[in-house]
């Protein structure tokens, strides 16, 4: 077992008498242990706001608990996404997967929409590299693909404590590769992935279209497969629909088993809500359960967010839970998708990130081919995803006029009819933008 996980459990047990269940759920639900050194307990929290609150309010309590456990003083280090990547890059041989403790098979609600994927994941976890290799799980965002990856990691870690488990997101694999080339650490990068006993890659679709990344992953895949190491991949679409993915990778991704996850049906949504509420110490009336299940239908992530908000509303407002109070508590979650519009700044940021550019370059006067195409895609997406007029779109790009915006949008619309690669680029960027709305 990973020592940092055992320590984190002990720390939480020591803090339990001092913190309410709501406090633990609100501030520590997505905090996970990364490492335990001689002097520092390293934690990861993806939310900047939660990290700031934990640092300001709860670090002294964490230090006291660590002192009680070890009779020694420890510092507490809280990492964000970028710092976690840098930390693992600095310790490539020891970089371990940050496993979310609540993402287990026991906590995964099985329904008709995900039964096959769950069974396949369970089989792989119980018999790594013996049943389905690779396992390729695909489906839209928020349906439980990442939960299944972590559940596999939990089971493998428990059954094979000596296994090296590596988890990475598709775009982070590219970022690590670029950094290793720049810093001359290619050997360490390859060792990290090719020595894994279990490789889990989330959102593998993001390596498509990146020539050097695909080349590197092709050899990593071959190395692991030939040495009978388990590979599990997730994506928002099956391999055959990744038009920018090299054929040799498409073929390999289909060697094992493809399993899809669909949006949960009414019965599954009801079970998810009830189970989540019980874990949070709430006994929701049937009318409330049914009201949420009927109204929140997008994905599992949104359903769980709804239950969390009801808990906070109950504790902060000291109100009883019924359909009327629940309706007030989560009314913003029932908005039409048309009301959840991204900003032009967010769209420009995501397009820039996809093409490896700065936002200032996209807004500026550079005329090289990549920048021009990225700028036109940004204008097209702003027009399609917001209510901004052509004139307003032009103003977002250093005061260009509406005819420039109109020309850019028309050009992308024509390209989308003829160029499947551009279609997939637009689909990938749109998925990144929409991810901010959950």
C-alpha positions as CSV (number, residue, x, y, z in Angstrom):
1,X,0.0,0.0,0.0
2,X,1.1,3.6,-0.6
3,X,2.2,5.1,2.7
4,X,0.8,8.6,2.0
5,X,-2.7,7.1,1.5
6,X,-2.6,5.3,4.9
7,X,-1.3,8.5,6.6
8,X,-4.1,10.6,5.0
9,X,-6.8,8.2,6.3
10,X,-5.3,8.4,9.8
11,X,-5.1,12.2,9.6
12,X,-8.8,12.4,8.6
13,X,-9.7,10.0,11.4
14,X,-7.9,12.2,13.9
15,X,-9.6,15.3,12.6
16,X,-13.1,13.7,12.6
17,X,-14.0,14.9,16.1
18,X,-13.0,18.4,15.3
19,X,-14.6,18.8,11.9
20,X,-18.3,18.4,10.8
21,X,-19.2,16.1,7.9
22,X,-20.1,19.1,5.9
23,X,-16.7,20.7,6.4
24,X,-14.9,17.5,5.3
25,X,-17.1,17.1,2.3
26,X,-16.9,20.7,1.3
27,X,-13.2,21.3,1.6
28,X,-11.5,17.9,1.5
29,X,-13.6,15.8,-1.0
30,X,-11.1,16.1,-3.8
31,X,-8.0,16.5,-1.8
32,X,-5.7,13.5,-2.3
33,X,-2.2,12.6,-0.9
34,X,0.8,12.7,-3.3
35,X,3.8,11.9,-1.2
36,X,5.2,11.7,2.4
37,X,8.8,12.7,2.8
38,X,10.9,13.0,5.9
39,X,9.7,16.6,6.5
40,X,6.7,17.2,4.3
41,X,3.2,15.8,3.6
42,X,2.4,16.6,0.0
43,X,-1.3,16.9,-1.0
44,X,-3.0,17.8,-4.3
45,X,-6.2,19.8,-4.6
46,X,-7.4,20.9,-8.1
47,X,-9.5,23.8,-6.8
48,X,-7.6,27.1,-6.3
49,X,-10.3,28.3,-3.9
50,X,-10.3,25.1,-1.8
51,X,-6.6,25.1,-1.7
52,X,-6.5,28.7,-0.3
53,X,-9.1,27.8,2.4
54,X,-7.3,24.6,3.4
55,X,-4.0,26.5,3.6
56,X,-5.5,29.3,5.7
57,X,-7.9,27.5,7.9
58,X,-6.9,23.9,8.2
59,X,-3.2,23.5,7.8
60,X,-2.5,24.0,11.5
61,X,-5.0,21.1,12.2
62,X,-3.3,18.9,9.6
63,X,0.1,19.6,11.2
64,X,-1.2,18.8,14.7
65,X,-2.6,15.5,13.4
66,X,0.7,14.6,11.7
67,X,2.6,15.5,14.9
68,X,0.3,13.2,16.9
69,X,0.9,10.4,14.5
70,X,4.7,10.7,14.2
71,X,5.8,12.8,17.3
72,X,7.6,15.0,14.8
73,X,6.9,18.3,13.0
74,X,5.8,18.1,9.3
75,X,5.1,20.8,6.8
76,X,2.0,20.5,4.6
77,X,2.5,21.3,0.9
78,X,-0.6,21.8,-1.3
79,X,-0.1,21.4,-5.1
80,X,-2.3,22.6,-8.0
81,X,-2.4,20.8,-11.4
82,X,0.7,22.4,-12.8
83,X,2.7,21.9,-9.6
84,X,1.6,18.3,-9.4
85,X,3.0,17.7,-13.0
86,X,6.2,19.4,-12.1
87,X,6.5,17.4,-8.8
88,X,6.0,14.1,-10.6
89,X,8.4,15.2,-13.4
90,X,11.0,15.9,-10.8
91,X,10.5,12.4,-9.3
92,X,9.9,10.3,-12.5
93,X,10.9,7.0,-11.0
94,X,8.7,7.4,-8.0
95,X,5.8,9.3,-9.6
96,X,2.6,7.6,-8.4
97,X,-0.9,7.9,-9.5
98,X,-3.0,10.3,-7.4
99,X,-6.0,8.0,-6.8
100,X,-9.3,9.5,-5.7
101,X,-10.2,7.4,-2.7
102,X,-14.0,7.7,-3.3
103,X,-13.6,6.4,-6.9
104,X,-13.9,2.7,-6.2
105,X,-16.0,-0.1,-7.8
106,X,-18.1,-0.2,-4.7
107,X,-19.0,3.4,-5.1
108,X,-19.8,3.1,-8.8
109,X,-23.6,2.9,-9.6
110,X,-24.2,0.3,-12.2
111,X,-27.1,0.6,-14.7
112,X,-27.9,-0.4,-18.2
113,X,-26.0,2.6,-19.6
114,X,-22.6,1.5,-18.1
115,X,-23.0,-2.2,-17.2
116,X,-20.7,-3.5,-19.9
117,X,-17.9,-1.0,-19.3
118,X,-18.1,-1.6,-15.5
119,X,-17.8,-5.4,-16.0
120,X,-14.9,-5.0,-18.4
121,X,-13.1,-2.6,-16.0
122,X,-13.7,-5.0,-13.1
123,X,-12.2,-7.9,-15.2
124,X,-9.1,-5.9,-16.1
125,X,-8.6,-4.8,-12.5
126,X,-8.9,-8.4,-11.2
127,X,-6.7,-9.9,-14.0
128,X,-4.4,-7.2,-15.4
129,X,-3.1,-7.9,-18.9
130,X,-4.8,-11.3,-18.9
131,X,-8.3,-10.5,-20.1
132,X,-8.6,-7.4,-22.3
133,X,-5.6,-5.4,-23.3
134,X,-6.0,-2.6,-24.1
135,X,-9.3,-1.8,-22.6
136,X,-10.8,1.3,-24.4
137,X,-13.7,3.0,-22.6
138,X,-15.4,5.8,-24.5
139,X,-18.4,8.2,-23.9
140,X,-19.2,11.8,-23.3
141,X,-17.8,13.9,-20.5
142,X,-19.1,13.3,-16.9
143,X,-20.4,9.7,-17.4
144,X,-17.9,7.9,-15.1
145,X,-14.9,7.0,-17.3
146,X,-12.4,8.6,-14.9
147,X,-14.2,6.9,-12.0
148,X,-13.6,3.5,-13.7
149,X,-9.9,4.3,-14.2
150,X,-9.4,5.1,-10.6
151,X,-11.4,2.1,-9.5
152,X,-9.1,-0.1,-11.6
153,X,-6.1,1.6,-9.9
154,X,-7.6,0.9,-6.4
155,X,-8.1,-2.8,-7.1
156,X,-4.7,-3.3,-8.7
157,X,-3.0,-1.3,-6.0
158,X,-4.6,-3.5,-3.3
159,X,-4.0,-6.8,-5.1
160,X,-0.5,-5.9,-6.3
161,X,1.1,-3.4,-4.0
162,X,4.4,-3.7,-5.9
163,X,2.9,-2.6,-9.2
164,X,3.9,0.7,-10.7
165,X,0.7,2.5,-11.7
166,X,0.9,5.5,-14.0
167,X,-2.0,7.8,-14.8
168,X,-1.9,10.6,-17.3
169,X,-4.3,12.8,-19.3
170,X,-3.8,12.8,-23.1
171,X,-2.8,16.5,-23.2
172,X,-0.5,16.1,-20.2
173,X,1.3,13.3,-22.0
174,X,2.1,15.8,-24.8
175,X,3.1,18.5,-22.3
176,X,5.5,16.2,-20.5
177,X,7.0,15.0,-23.8
178,X,7.6,18.6,-24.9
179,X,9.2,19.4,-21.5
180,X,11.4,16.3,-21.6
181,X,12.7,17.3,-25.1
182,X,13.3,20.9,-24.0
183,X,15.1,19.8,-20.8
184,X,16.9,16.8,-22.2
185,X,15.2,14.3,-20.0
186,X,13.8,12.0,-22.7
187,X,15.2,8.9,-21.0
188,X,13.4,9.6,-17.7
189,X,10.2,10.4,-19.6
190,X,10.3,7.0,-21.4
191,X,11.2,5.1,-18.3
192,X,8.2,6.6,-16.4
193,X,5.7,5.2,-19.0
194,X,7.5,2.2,-20.4
195,X,8.2,0.7,-17.0
196,X,4.6,0.9,-15.8
197,X,2.8,-2.3,-14.9
198,X,-0.5,-0.5,-15.4
199,X,-0.9,2.6,-17.7
200,X,-4.1,4.6,-17.5
201,X,-4.6,7.3,-20.1
202,X,-7.6,9.6,-19.7
203,X,-8.9,11.5,-22.8
204,X,-6.5,9.8,-25.2
205,X,-8.2,11.7,-28.1
206,X,-6.0,14.7,-27.3
207,X,-2.9,13.1,-28.7
208,X,-4.6,12.9,-32.2
209,X,-3.0,15.2,-34.8
210,X,0.2,15.6,-32.7
211,X,2.8,13.8,-34.8
212,X,5.6,13.5,-32.3
213,X,3.2,12.6,-29.4
214,X,1.7,9.9,-31.5
215,X,5.1,8.5,-32.4
216,X,6.1,8.4,-28.8
217,X,2.9,6.8,-27.6
218,X,3.1,4.3,-30.4
219,X,6.4,3.0,-29.1
220,X,5.2,3.2,-25.4
221,X,2.1,1.2,-26.3
222,X,4.2,-1.5,-28.1
223,X,6.7,-1.7,-25.3
224,X,4.0,-2.3,-22.7
225,X,1.9,-4.6,-24.8
226,X,4.9,-6.8,-25.7
227,X,5.8,-7.1,-22.0
228,X,2.3,-8.0,-21.1
229,X,1.6,-4.8,-19.1
230,X,-2.0,-3.6,-18.8
231,X,-3.1,-0.5,-20.8
232,X,-6.5,1.2,-20.2
233,X,-7.6,4.2,-22.3
234,X,-10.6,6.5,-22.2
235,X,-11.9,8.9,-24.9
236,X,-15.0,10.8,-25.8
237,X,-15.3,8.8,-29.0
238,X,-14.3,5.4,-30.4
239,X,-11.0,5.1,-32.3
240,X,-12.6,4.9,-35.7
241,X,-14.1,8.4,-35.2
242,X,-10.7,9.9,-34.5
243,X,-9.9,11.1,-38.0
244,X,-6.6,12.7,-37.0
245,X,-5.3,9.6,-35.2
246,X,-2.8,7.6,-37.1
247,X,-4.1,4.3,-38.4
248,X,-1.5,2.2,-36.7
249,X,-2.7,3.6,-33.3
250,X,-6.4,3.1,-34.2
251,X,-5.6,-0.5,-35.0
252,X,-3.8,-1.0,-31.7
253,X,-6.6,0.7,-29.7
254,X,-9.0,-1.9,-31.1
255,X,-6.9,-4.9,-30.3
256,X,-8.4,-5.5,-26.9
257,X,-12.0,-4.5,-26.0
258,X,-14.1,-1.4,-26.7
259,X,-16.7,-0.5,-24.1
260,X,-19.0,2.5,-24.2
261,X,-20.8,4.4,-21.4
262,X,-24.0,6.2,-22.1
263,X,-25.9,8.9,-20.2
264,X,-27.7,7.3,-17.2
265,X,-31.4,6.4,-17.5
266,X,-34.0,7.5,-15.0
267,X,-33.6,4.5,-12.7
268,X,-29.8,4.8,-12.6
269,X,-30.0,8.6,-11.9
270,X,-32.3,7.8,-9.0
271,X,-29.9,5.3,-7.6
272,X,-26.9,7.7,-8.0
273,X,-28.8,10.5,-6.1
274,X,-29.9,8.2,-3.3
275,X,-26.5,6.7,-2.8
276,X,-24.7,10.0,-2.9
277,X,-27.1,11.5,-0.4
278,X,-26.7,8.6,2.0
279,X,-22.9,8.9,1.9
280,X,-23.4,12.6,2.8
281,X,-25.7,11.7,5.7
282,X,-28.9,12.9,4.1
283,X,-32.2,10.9,3.8
284,X,-33.9,12.6,1.0
285,X,-37.7,12.1,0.6
286,X,-38.9,10.2,-2.4
287,X,-40.5,13.2,-3.9
288,X,-37.1,15.1,-3.8
289,X,-35.2,12.1,-5.3
290,X,-37.7,11.9,-8.1
291,X,-37.7,15.7,-8.7
292,X,-33.9,15.7,-9.1
293,X,-33.8,12.5,-11.3
294,X,-36.4,14.0,-13.6
295,X,-34.7,17.4,-14.0
296,X,-30.9,16.7,-13.8
297,X,-30.3,14.5,-16.8
298,X,-27.0,15.6,-18.4
299,X,-24.4,13.4,-16.7
300,X,-23.3,11.9,-13.4
301,X,-21.0,14.8,-12.5
302,X,-24.0,17.2,-12.7
303,X,-26.1,14.9,-10.6
304,X,-23.5,14.7,-7.8
305,X,-23.0,18.4,-7.9
306,X,-26.7,18.9,-7.4
307,X,-26.7,16.7,-4.3
308,X,-23.6,18.5,-2.9
309,X,-25.4,21.8,-3.3
310,X,-28.5,20.6,-1.6
311,X,-26.3,19.5,1.4
312,X,-24.7,22.9,1.6
313,X,-28.1,24.7,1.3
314,X,-29.5,22.6,4.1
315,X,-26.6,23.2,6.4
316,X,-26.0,26.9,5.6
317,X,-29.7,27.9,5.4
318,X,-30.9,25.6,8.2
319,X,-33.9,24.7,6.0
320,X,-35.9,21.5,5.7
321,X,-35.5,19.5,2.5
322,X,-38.6,19.3,0.2
323,X,-39.2,19.9,-3.5
324,X,-39.7,23.6,-3.0
325,X,-36.4,24.2,-1.1
326,X,-34.5,21.9,-3.5
327,X,-35.9,23.8,-6.4
328,X,-34.6,27.0,-4.9
329,X,-31.2,25.5,-4.0
330,X,-30.4,24.1,-7.5
331,X,-32.5,26.3,-9.8
332,X,-29.3,27.5,-11.6
333,X,-28.5,23.8,-12.5
334,X,-31.9,23.5,-14.3
335,X,-31.1,26.3,-16.8
336,X,-31.3,25.5,-20.4
337,X,-27.9,24.9,-22.0
338,X,-28.4,28.1,-24.0
339,X,-28.1,30.0,-20.7
340,X,-24.7,28.5,-19.9
341,X,-22.7,30.4,-22.5
342,X,-18.9,30.5,-22.4
343,X,-17.2,33.9,-22.6
344,X,-15.2,35.0,-25.6
345,X,-12.1,35.1,-23.4
346,X,-12.5,31.4,-22.4
347,X,-12.9,30.4,-26.1
348,X,-9.8,32.3,-27.1
349,X,-7.9,30.8,-24.2
350,X,-8.8,27.2,-25.2
351,X,-8.1,27.7,-28.9
352,X,-4.7,29.3,-28.0
353,X,-3.9,26.4,-25.6
354,X,-4.8,23.8,-28.3
355,X,-2.5,25.4,-30.8
356,X,0.3,26.2,-28.3
357,X,-0.1,30.0,-28.7
358,X,-0.6,32.9,-26.4
359,X,-3.9,34.7,-26.3
360,X,-2.1,37.9,-27.3
361,X,-0.9,36.2,-30.5
362,X,-4.4,35.1,-31.4
363,X,-5.7,38.6,-30.8
364,X,-2.8,40.3,-32.5
365,X,-1.6,40.8,-36.1
366,X,0.6,37.7,-36.7
367,X,-0.2,36.2,-40.1
368,X,1.6,32.8,-40.1
369,X,-0.6,30.0,-41.2
370,X,-1.2,28.3,-37.8
371,X,-2.1,31.6,-36.1
372,X,-4.5,32.7,-38.8
373,X,-6.3,29.3,-38.8
374,X,-6.5,29.3,-34.9
375,X,-7.8,32.9,-35.0
376,X,-10.5,32.0,-37.5
377,X,-11.6,28.9,-35.5
378,X,-11.8,31.1,-32.4
379,X,-14.1,33.6,-34.3
380,X,-16.2,30.7,-35.6
381,X,-16.6,29.2,-32.1
382,X,-17.4,32.6,-30.5
383,X,-20.1,33.1,-33.1
384,X,-21.5,29.6,-32.6
385,X,-21.3,29.4,-28.8
386,X,-22.1,33.0,-27.6
387,X,-24.6,35.7,-28.4
388,X,-22.0,38.2,-29.6
389,X,-22.5,40.1,-32.8
390,X,-20.0,40.1,-35.6
391,X,-18.9,43.6,-34.6
392,X,-18.4,42.5,-31.0
393,X,-16.4,39.5,-32.2
394,X,-14.1,41.7,-34.2
395,X,-13.6,43.9,-31.1
396,X,-12.3,40.9,-29.2
397,X,-9.4,40.7,-31.7
398,X,-7.8,44.1,-31.3
399,X,-10.7,46.0,-32.9
400,X,-11.0,44.1,-36.2
401,X,-14.2,45.0,-38.1
402,X,-17.3,42.8,-38.6
403,X,-16.3,41.9,-42.2
404,X,-13.1,40.2,-40.9
405,X,-15.1,38.1,-38.5
406,X,-17.7,37.2,-41.1
407,X,-14.9,36.1,-43.6
408,X,-13.3,34.0,-40.9
409,X,-16.5,32.3,-39.9
410,X,-17.5,31.6,-43.5
411,X,-14.0,30.1,-44.2
412,X,-14.3,27.7,-41.2
413,X,-17.8,26.7,-42.2
414,X,-16.6,25.8,-45.7
415,X,-13.6,23.9,-44.3
416,X,-15.9,21.9,-41.9
417,X,-17.8,20.6,-45.0
418,X,-14.7,19.2,-46.7
419,X,-12.0,18.6,-44.0
420,X,-12.6,15.9,-41.4
421,X,-9.5,16.9,-39.5
422,X,-10.7,20.5,-39.0
423,X,-14.0,19.0,-37.9
424,X,-12.3,17.0,-35.2
425,X,-10.1,19.9,-34.1
426,X,-13.3,22.0,-33.6
427,X,-14.9,19.1,-31.7
428,X,-11.9,18.8,-29.4
429,X,-11.8,22.5,-28.6
430,X,-15.5,22.6,-28.1
431,X,-15.3,19.7,-25.6
432,X,-12.6,21.6,-23.7
433,X,-14.7,24.7,-23.6
434,X,-17.8,22.8,-22.4
435,X,-15.8,21.1,-19.7
436,X,-15.7,24.5,-17.9
437,X,-19.5,24.5,-17.5
438,X,-19.7,21.4,-15.2
